[in-house]
Amino acid sequence: MKSLLDERHLVSSFYVFFLIYTNIIGIGIMSFQRDITKDAGYDAWISIILSSISIHILVWMIYRILGIAKNDVIHVHKFCFGKWIGGLFNIFVIFYFLILALIVFRVYIEVVQVWLFPLMKTWQISLILLVLIYYVVSGGFRVITGMCFWGTIIPFIILFPLNFFSLEFANFHNLLPVFNHSLKEIVSSSKAMLFQYVGFETLFMFYPFIKNPDRSQKWAHFGLLFSSLLYLIVALITFVFFSEGQLNHTIWPTLAQMKIAKFPLIERVEFIVVSIWLLLILPNISVKIWAGCRAIKKVINVKQRISLFSVLVLFFIIANVLKERSQIERLNEMYSNIAFYFVYLYIPFLFLYIHIKHKINK
Amino acid sequence: MFFKKRKIRNNKDKQAVTENSQDIGQLFAKVKKSSDFKQFPLTDESGHLIISYYNTLVDQQQLQLKILMIFRETPFELDRLEKIDDIKKIIAIEDIVITDNRNEAESKLLKGYAILQMKENDQRVALILLSNDKAGLREQNNVENEFSVVGPQIGFLENIDVNIHLLRQQINTTDLITKEVNIGSTSNTRVIIAHIDGITSEQHVNTMTQRLQDIDFDVIFDTSQLHQFIEDNSLTPFPLLLPTERVDRAVQALINGQVAVLSSGSPYVITGPSTIIDYFISPEDYFLPWILASFFRLIRVFSVLFSIFGTSIYIAVITYHYEMIPNDLFGSLSTSRYNVPFPPVLEVIFLEFTIELLREAGVRLPTKVGQTLGIVGGIVIGQASVEASLTSNVLLIIVALSALASFTTPIYKMSNTIRFLRFPLILFASIWGGLGIVIGIAFLLIHLTRLESLGTPYTVPFYPFRPEDLTDSLIRSSYSKTSKRPNYLRPKSIWRYHPHNHKKKKSDFDE
């Protein structure tokens, strides 16, 4: 297949693994345990597996959709729905990616303010983070992928082992009895889990940037599998470490369980964890902003440099306006509803629609 | 783009000027103003067989033996020389050029050729090589700055021909191609691009040649200047091409499929495309057993990391995250800082500045004085500042260690970079603590990912990840594993040598 872009801007299919991983493991892994146990209790690990399977199917669908179009979702919309209705969908896509990036951005700032510097002003930290994001995104997709690579490797090597220190105080009876919840409860917990996977849809935008995109599908599934395994392991450790009642009062269980680690030279590792976490958050936000700006470019033909700058200025303003945790949570809730419909209804719909349209055109 | 266009226009102007003054007579009128220019007839007949040269550029002995002897000592039969072209039969010098091109005459005259004319105002002249290019250059070529204990101690010299000779001694094949370009509008320096045919990718050679030819500058003193003109991105503290004064290192680079650039008058050869790991590789690694070599290479990498982050971590921990210090350690840390009246940042900047001062002064001073200064400065000032409670003991240890650690990189340019990188990180750490350090790391990572050397990513083989090229990166694997050239250089032939591949039979202990 001939690619639409210059070979220099492409990344090899192997990196789809890292792109998917960093897009999924964002801010969610710090706090997802409480949300999923609300309904399903400590059976929630089943819902992690269930939602992971559903996402696998969706990724397969996305590959089928893009395989037909051999281009990104903007093109698909124009092809399917014409210029005007397709354009409307495209504007939705732009906001979809940008708001997701905004939520991650704002929540990370909150984590920093709670765990590291309670007195730090939002504008200070958001300013420096936005400068970083500008530096990444303006480097183009190759640099973003590079940051995804480093953002996967470095935090994983340093942070993942810290989870296991809490096993010293593990109580494996917490997990029993298994299957103690109804199917409905598990499904609604899976719905809560879905939001942790949101972000993999950026695949819609970066698909044309992959060398041999057809061969990259296995890496996408592999990245998805890896991230759901990570979620599963972290969740299981949390379940055996916290009792259910305790977990209800813990906003960031992952951070709390990593805190247990102690070394001869270092105590209180949460300072390191929150700091190093930035390396994973940064590509996570960058890919989404890049996807948004790329979509803006394709829809209304604005240079990415300009759109990126204006988006970052907007981010700065909004991040400073959203002061209360309740506001952030409301935005989060609203967004997760939209994301649910987008992912579970719209993607299958698009999948069917493009297949029918493709058949008719033949 | 704008600059490029202007440069092209400049070149056109230059051509226009030279075309107007083709005349050899005009050239002589100009050069006669210099006192070291000599012009006289070889025979007693005036206005006939006139030789002209710069007395300071030619070898007097050769002039006497090869030219004056023929024309002056024995009675010379003039009819043997009817045309200027016949001069080659009479004078026993290899490099004689017959030309009527004034520009060629001028440039050759300045390179130590003598001009011979049949008659005054003759346009067609013979240019005879009499140059004395060894004069004024140092003879001794020991390696001085990239010293190694094991292995050859031969370095490059200011004399470019000797340098090529040294390369050819090791790369003993006709595939070693040297391409010459003259750079510098005033110095007209000979610059040679060397590569191995059939190994080096054409693309690298072409990029390098193209970039060198595009240089518009007056005097080229050193390859490190060229380096600044041709690197992909000048907005970076990192060296994007590798300068070396070691012959073995340059040969290794060429053999792997890199391009080398030599410049007349410079004992440093720059090789490229280079990657960040190249700066942590010492030629000594290849002379030691691979296990030791790998261990030392890892130590080098860790010491560089320590050197960059040591003091900033100290600041972050002491200023913001003192909870991180375990109880047992806290006592000794706090007693050492008990009397220090400054915030950690000032303390660190004071000590780092002292070290930089010592280092900078040590470089400028003559060797023997420099050594004493290092000891006096390091021990006395350090000890005194602790006793005066300007700094804490612990910090003194960290700063001294990180200064020491920055010297472990085999390439001087990289150790300069590491020296520099510390300061922004100190700043970040003093503002945002641990998060600031990670922000610094993120900046560094993004910057490194964005860098390219001759169009090849700087962080290869890590990103873009090439597992097959990892054999000689952080770890120097045994020679049976490093038989392939690194893939990222896109070499035309991948095998360097073929290791004996007799598979060891997995036999039981005593059979």
Interface residues (C-beta under 8 A of the other chain):
Chain A: V11 S12 F14 V112 L116 F117 I125 I128 L129 L132 Y135 V136 G139 R142 V143 G146 M147 F149 W150 K262 P264 L265 I266 E267 R268 V269 F271 I272 V274 S275 I276 L278 L279 L282
Chain B: Y320 H321 E323 M324 I325 P326 L329 W432 G433 G434 L435 I437 V438 I439 I441 A442 F443 L445 I446 H447 T449 R450 T459 Y463 P464 F465
